[in-house]
């Protein structure tokens, strides 16, 4: 047990040491004035801006999280049912799968102005962009998991008289959870980024709005501060997905 704990600590030290090295190099570049200070603020100035504007950043972050929640929830529900339909119907799978892949060739930045034009400047276009951004990894992840189920186990259940519903809930869905949560990790990271992109194009609240105002006022220390907030929110959401996966897959903890 102690050996496993020590190994876990060592594994966490690797990324922390890389981050510390990156910050050190960043500070050295600022000391040597390789880049003008107004273009690349020092880590100290970024931390100062982060602390000074923390109440305002939290208010904007709450708005971005709300938008992410609505868009991500809609993407999870829609992807779940569509993946089930595609898994159960070969015609739908062959018809819709290429369209799902094709949808990823259109950059979200190109879609965002159209959503604002069609849906206005409120919450709806932002949630719609997050939905579009998050839907693909969720649908493909779950579909891949459902299609990758061991066919011998499915045949065994059928030979014992199991119906399609029993096979779905007792065999396919438990086996597909790993792939689903892998897609969900990607989706929650995309959700915050999608919210920021949507807020660039319209609105009066949110981290994207804060970033736009900081850029227009040439406050690059505040821009770096909001980038840190976005990264931390994404990491927290990914950690939340990890905890949800552990609760949803208790058999993994027994291994």
C-alpha positions, 0 to 999 in steps of 0.5 A: 500500500505504501509503495503504491502511494509513493508511486502515485506521488512520484507520478504527480511530481512529473507534471508539477516539475514540468510546470515549475520549469515552464514558469521559471523559463517564463520568468527568465524571459521576462527578466531578460526582456526578450519580449516587451513587458506589455506583451508578455507579463511576468508570472508575478503580474499575472498572479497579481491580476488573478488575485485582484480580479478574482471576485469579477472572474468568479462572476464571469466564470459562473455564467460560463459554467451555466452555459456549459452545463446547458449545452453539455447536458443537451449534448449528453442526452442527445448523443446517448439516444442517437448512439443507441439508435445507431447501434440498433439500426445498421441503416442509421449507423451507415447514414449518420456516421459520415455526417457526424464526421463531416460535422467536425470539419466545420470550425466552431468559430465559423458557426458561432456568428451564424448562431448569433445571427439566428438565435440572438445574443442570449444564452441560447446561441452559446448553449447551441455552440457548446452542444455542437462542440461536445456532441461528436466525442460523446456520440462517437465514444458511446457508439464505439463502446457499444459496437465493441462489446464481445459478441460471444457474451451477447450470444450467450445472453441470447441463448439464455433467453435474454431480450434486447433490453436486458442485453443493452442494460446488462451487457452493452452499456456497462461495457461501453462506459469506459468509451463513454467517459473517455468522450465525456472527458474531452467534451467537458474540456470543449464545453468551457472553450466553446463557451468562451468562443461563443462569448467572444461574439456577443454578450455582456457576461462570461469569461469570453467577454472578460477576455475580450475587454482585457484584450481591447484595453491591452491588459495582457496580464488579465488575459493570462489570468483568465486563461488560467481560470479556464484551464483550472475549470477544465481540470476540475470538470475532468476530475469530476468526470473521473469521480463520476466514472468511479462511482458509476463503475464500482467493479473497476475498484475491485480489480 
